[in-house]
Amino acid sequence: MELETVVPPEEGEGEGGGADGEMPEYLELHGGREDDISASSQPEPPPRNIKPLVFGLLIAFLGYLLGKIF
């Protein structure tokens, strides 16, 4: 059995090279803007009912401290 040697493409050749003046493939798919890729992964703002949650945690913590003291 003979093995065939595969030579990797040199820098600037092949897909996604970018050195030959063409846009890389991932930029072509997103309209040529790099910030489009990360725009969909922005965190959502916290919900409006965060105050009751913080208040409840504060009450629980104070109850825990009072239980340890007395």
N, C-alpha and C positions, 0 to 999 in steps of 0.2 A: 504494500500500500504506500502510495506517495502522498505526502502532505503538501498542500499548496500554501505558499507564503503570501500573506496579505500585508501590503504596505499601507500604513495610515496616510491619509492625505496631508500634504504639507500645510504649513500655516497660511491662511488666506484662501485655501481651496476648499471645496465641498460646501455642505449646507451650513448656514449660519455663520459664514465667514466674516462678513462685515468689512473686511479689508479691501474688497473689490468695489466698494461704493454702494453695495446693495444693503437693504435693511435686513437684519436678522429675521428669521421666520416668526419668532414670538412677537416681534413688534408689528409685523405685517398683519397678524391676526387681530391685533388690538388697535388698529388705526394709526400706528406709528407713535403712540404716546406711552412712555414707560409708566407714568403715574396711574394709568388706567388699570394696571394689574393690581396695585395695592389699594385702589379706591374701594373695591368691594369688601375688603377685609377690615374696614374701619370699625372700631367698637361702637355699639349703640349707646346712647345716653342712658343713665340709670333711670328706672321708673320713678314716678312722682311720689309714690307711697313709701319712700325711704325713711321718712321721719318716724312713723310708728314702729318700724323695725329697729331703728337706733334706740328709741325710747324703751322698747321692750327688752333689748339687750342690756341697757343701763339698769333697768329695774332688776333683771335677773342677776347681774353682777353685784348690785348692792345687796340683794338678798343673800347671795353667796358669801359676801364679806360679813354680813350680820350673823350668818350661821356659823362662820369660823370664829367670830369674836365671842359670841354668847353661847 
